[in-house]
Amino acid sequence: MKKIGIGLLGLGQIGGGLYEILTTKRKQFEEQLGVSFEIARIAEKYPNARRKVRPPKSIMTTDAFEVVRDPSVDVVVELIGGTSFARTIIMEALRERKHVVTANKALLAEHGDAIFELAHKMRRWICFEASVGGGIPCIKGLREGLVANNIESVYAIINGTTNYILTQMTESGADFAQALKGAQQKGYAEADPTLDVEGIDAAHKLAILVRFAFGGRVNFGDIYSEGITRISSDDIAFAKEFGYVIKLLAIAKKTKNGVEARVQPTLLPKSHILANVNQSFNAVMLRGDETGDVMFYGRGAGPHPTASAVIADLVDISKKDIDGPVDDETVIRALGSRIAIKSITSILSRYYLRFYVIDRPGVLAGIAKILGKYKVSISDMIQRERRAGKVVPLILLTHEAPEKDIRAAIRVIDRQSFVKGKAQVIRMEEAGT
Ligand SMILES: NC(=O)c1ccc[n+]([C@@H]2O[C@H](COP(=O)([O-])OP(=O)(O)OC[C@H]3O[C@@H](n4cnc5c(N)ncnc54)[C@H](OP(=O)(O)O)[C@@H]3O)[C@@H](O)[C@H]2O)c1
């Protein structure tokens, strides 16, 4: 029986879930996989805190360095989170010639170059299935199942919190603040939801997907991200009237003029498969040049789904010669030349535009004239029944237009005396259909 010594850093939500599965399914893994995962050491800030799992005190410590330097540890599993200490301790683990498994998307997005370089130099495995899409095996899908393909695009719903909030807004007509509160009460949103609702968490995951899908280094700062805090229940309702739903999409695609990568609220046709990914579910749709679209769907977070992905990595490592030097072609490819990501202002898109305007003659013509000046053409519109002299919504869909022209036109429109407040601008996607 092969024995793998595990050093676990962090016994929080995911660390606790991992401990639970590894202990309850120990026999199953031994019988089916021929491997015995021994949790040799655990580092946790407050070892005596009340928690669901109760590992023996003898393997607990508050000092993560003790764990990564322990000779009985073959694989360090980092489930602490954050980008500072987690970076230090993973680098130390690699220098100690330990293999590393992590679920830390923020760390890999922001410090991926240094970590993958050191893993490559030390010839150790670095595995991170749980960092994107929780329990969904999309990294393994990319690394193995789609290996014969050049990936052309990624369209993904990779933040369960925002997908849950947008689903509630769509189904019940709730506004953003109400839906966020509901998500917090149900445990789908943190007390401080900034990373999720501002699209940063999804951008972290997209940075990892782009690196491995397109093969090359990624500057996290080059990925544009826009969250859902400005989406109103009106926008959701108007989008519905046009036959669309609003989703927070992570998008990356190779175009004739370069690579696009961004996280944004997006109008998607309601018949699109991603438009039907609801509640806290995640989905990652990859287009391979040989396979066409392939979609991974499932639970993108939570202790057990995420720990399941961590265990998949542990099993992968256990099947290798863990003492020998590692040549991981995928990591080598992802350390290739930096991928030049186009600036958001140089993309082309269709747009949903929502204005609040004073209902008086000539307003629609005035807006159309400004859009026309910037060569933006209108494909559809909704204008509510007349309420002379009152503020009414005016919604326009555009044909494809350069983002810089839309921005310039909106700057002018927002200054018109008949326009109240700032325009809402949401990009539209056919998402590969
Ligand atoms: N939660 C999810 O559904 C999910 C899904 C995918 C990926 N992830 C990723 O998985 C990682 C862990 O997330 P989580 O939700 O399990 O977080 P968590 O519940 O906050 O767990 C982290 C644990 O690590 C402990 N810790 C912090 N610094 C430490 C240190 N220096 N030494 C030892 N222990 C330390 C924390 O203790 P204190 O609480 O006392 O600080 C906490 O118990 C993160 O990178 C996260 O992004 C999470």
The ligand as a Tripos MOL2 file, in Angstrom:
@<TRIPOS>MOLECULE
LIG
   48    52     1     0     0
SMALL
NO_CHARGES

@<TRIPOS>ATOM
      1 N1        -14.9400   28.2320    0.9970 N.am      1 LIG1
      2 C1        -15.0830   27.7740   -0.2460 C.2       1 LIG1
      3 O1        -16.1570   27.3490   -0.6620 O.2       1 LIG1
      4 C2        -13.8730   27.7570   -1.1640 C.ar      1 LIG1
      5 C3        -14.0440   27.3050   -2.4870 C.ar      1 LIG1
      6 C4        -12.9310   27.2540   -3.3320 C.ar      1 LIG1
      7 C5        -11.7020   27.6730   -2.8650 C.ar      1 LIG1
      8 N2        -11.5850   28.1290   -1.5750 N.ar      1 LIG1
      9 C6        -10.2630   28.5630   -1.1310 C.3       1 LIG1
     10 O2         -9.8210   27.6700   -0.1130 O.3       1 LIG1
     11 C7         -8.9900   28.3560    0.8150 C.3       1 LIG1
     12 C8         -9.5290   28.1510    2.2410 C.3       1 LIG1
     13 O3        -10.8420   28.6990    2.2850 O.3       1 LIG1
     14 P1        -11.8090   28.4350    3.5450 P.3       1 LIG1
     15 O4        -13.1600   28.8650    3.0940 O.co2     1 LIG1
     16 O5        -11.6090   27.0790    4.0780 O.co2     1 LIG1
     17 O6        -11.2330   29.5180    4.5650 O.3       1 LIG1
     18 P2        -11.4030   29.5250    6.1510 P.3       1 LIG1
     19 O7        -12.6460   28.8250    6.5390 O.co2     1 LIG1
     20 O8        -11.1640   30.9220    6.5930 O.co2     1 LIG1
     21 O9        -10.1760   28.6060    6.6310 O.3       1 LIG1
     22 C9         -8.8400   29.0250    6.7110 C.3       1 LIG1
     23 C10        -8.2790   28.5020    8.0160 C.3       1 LIG1
     24 O10        -6.8750   28.7150    8.0550 O.3       1 LIG1
     25 C11        -6.5570   29.2570    9.3260 C.3       1 LIG1
     26 N3         -5.3320   30.0440    9.2440 N.ar      1 LIG1
     27 C12        -5.1710   31.3080    8.8040 C.ar      1 LIG1
     28 N4         -3.8840   31.6740    8.8420 N.ar      1 LIG1
     29 C13        -3.2060   30.6140    9.3440 C.ar      1 LIG1
     30 C14        -1.8380   30.3640    9.6560 C.ar      1 LIG1
     31 N5         -0.8990   31.2870    9.4510 N.pl3     1 LIG1
     32 N6         -1.5000   29.1590   10.1370 N.ar      1 LIG1
     33 C15        -2.4440   28.2200   10.3480 C.ar      1 LIG1
     34 N7         -3.7620   28.3840   10.0910 N.ar      1 LIG1
     35 C16        -4.1290   29.5870    9.5950 C.ar      1 LIG1
     36 C17        -7.7540   30.0960    9.6850 C.3       1 LIG1
     37 O11        -7.7960   30.3780   11.0610 O.3       1 LIG1
     38 P3         -8.5860   31.7240   11.5470 P.3       1 LIG1
     39 O12        -9.9990   31.5700   11.0620 O.co2     1 LIG1
     40 O13        -8.4760   31.6900   12.9870 O.co2     1 LIG1
     41 O14        -7.8930   32.8930   10.8930 O.co2     1 LIG1
     42 C18        -8.8890   29.2020    9.2230 C.3       1 LIG1
     43 O15        -9.2520   28.2480   10.1950 O.3       1 LIG1
     44 C19        -8.9720   29.8270    0.3410 C.3       1 LIG1
     45 O16        -7.8330   30.0490   -0.4450 O.3       1 LIG1
     46 C20       -10.2270   29.9290   -0.5070 C.3       1 LIG1
     47 O17       -10.1390   30.9290   -1.4910 O.3       1 LIG1
     48 C21       -12.6330   28.1850   -0.7320 C.ar      1 LIG1
@<TRIPOS>BOND
     1     1     2 1
     2     2     3 2
     3     2     4 1
     4     4     5 ar
     5     4    48 ar
     6     5     6 ar
     7     6     7 ar
     8     7     8 ar
     9     8     9 1
    10     8    48 ar
    11     9    10 1
    12     9    46 1
    13    10    11 1
    14    11    12 1
    15    11    44 1
    16    12    13 1
    17    13    14 1
    18    14    15 2
    19    14    16 1
    20    14    17 1
    21    17    18 1
    22    18    19 2
    23    18    20 1
    24    18    21 1
    25    21    22 1
    26    22    23 1
    27    23    24 1
    28    23    42 1
    29    24    25 1
    30    25    26 1
    31    25    36 1
    32    26    27 ar
    33    26    35 ar
    34    27    28 ar
    35    28    29 ar
    36    29    30 ar
    37    29    35 ar
    38    30    31 1
    39    30    32 ar
    40    32    33 ar
    41    33    34 ar
    42    34    35 ar
    43    36    37 1
    44    36    42 1
    45    37    38 1
    46    38    39 2
    47    38    40 1
    48    38    41 1
    49    42    43 1
    50    44    45 1
    51    44    46 1
    52    46    47 1
@<TRIPOS>SUBSTRUCTURE
     1 LIG1         1 GROUP 0 **** ****
